[in-house]
Amino acid sequence: MATFSYHHLLIFTLVAVTSAAPSFRPKALVLPVSKDPSKLQYTINLTQRTPPVSVPLTLHLGGSYLWVDCDRNYVSSTYRPAQCNSAQCSLADSKSCGTCNSPPRPGCNNDTCGLTPDNPITNTATGGELASDVVQLPSTDGSNPGRVVSVPNFLFTCGPTFLLQGLAKGVQGIAGLGRTKISLPSQFSSTFSFARKFAICLSASTNLNGVVFFGDGPYRLLHSPQSIDVSSSLMYTPLIINPVSTAAASFAGEPSSEYFIGVTAIKIGEKEVPLNKYKALLTIDNKGNGGTKISTVNPYTVMHTSIYKAVTNFFVNELKNVSRVKAVAPFQVCYDMKSLPSTRVGAGVPAIDLVLQNEKVYWRMFGANSMVAVNGDVICLGFLDGGENVRTAIVIGGYQMEDNLLQFDLARSRLGFSSSLLFSQTTCANFNFTSSA
């Protein structure tokens, strides 16, 4: 019979412990999403650095990566600038290698590669140092938050303080969820080898949090008497790649990191809006203009003037028996709230359908997502005229996504969407953040 010395046993135990430690592989991760009442931006808190700090960030669905302000109070013993020509630089698709003439600090080191962090609110961009640091966030089984997991070398970019202009109060950067190799969803899925998917569910309330899931479903929301898995009843449409970048700064040949879908027609009250010669705007041309994108940094849906006029004229005609009231900026079509009936899915107005790859696939917006209560008496159509020179023909804004679950499947390049969860008698504020799995 073989015998083990204490020394052998100790080595065996150490090996067993170290190999067991990383064996917890989350299937998905979860974070609460809040809505800033003054800027109408959606924000998350990401725990970063050593010692850990909670970093408030504006959520940018089409943003290329995480960038944070490193000029003020960035203190971390695990901060590592990315050296020029390193694997990190090529993963981030960095095109520059820089030096810094001040004493070394986070955001200012020699022989490091750079990226161009941008602010989608002010449409400005600047140079910033690529680096890595530890981030932490809770795992989930789809029903509750579970064990907190760490990503030791999470890539991000340092931005200067001035780039925060226009962002919600207290925010220290942008959390980019876009189509790049170093966006939050991409880094999380490659770190933990889970599905290249994420889902957002934005709350209509500024007091109650929505949720973002990284990874596959179930995505369970509370619903009397139990919870429902919203991922089980999604409709799907292909995600389209815009071959030309839509960021504030980019290099020639760089595709857009934003999410586009193929809207082919618009219906109001199940009747098609005549777009006539403007229908060509719904497709992306070879310069990257046109098409329909989904954006969390636009509070409301913005349309090219010609599409906006066609939609609003048709809508007004459908409600010709309801008396309009004076417009309240930024909206143009407003009604007396008392003149419209109230339903489970918001004001009783004709549903607006974005028709996708065929007549059977459409994103339907009810009153809760089309009509905005601007004060106690007035309710307005929540679509904005973007002008004649907009880059993208339709930008679906945050308000139109609230209480709808959207799943972005990067591996299959498709969008899953639920339409209004109010029909299912639940909301995006109904993820159970209180108890842990």
Secondary structure, DSSP 8 states (H G I E B T S, - for coil): -----HHHHHHHHHHHHHHHGGG---SEEEEEEEE-TTT--EEEEEEETTTTEEEEEEEETT-SSEEEE-TTT---TT-EE-BTT-HHHHHTT--EEE--SS--BTTB-SSEEEE--EETTTTEE--EEEEEEEEEEEEE-SSSEEEEEEEEEEEEEEE-GGGGTTS-TT--EEEE-SSSTTSHHHHHHHHHT--SEEEEE--S-SSS-EEEEEE----EEE-SSSEEEGGGG-EEEEEE--SS--SSS--TT----SEEE---EEEETTEE---GGGGGGGS--TTS-SSEEE-SSSSSEEE-HHHHHHHHHHHHHHTTTS-EE---TT-S-EEEGGGS-EETTEE----EEEE-SSTT-EEEE-HHHHEEE-SSSEEEE-EEE--TT-SSSEEE-HHHHTTEEEEEETTTTEEEEEEEGGGGT--GGGS--SS--
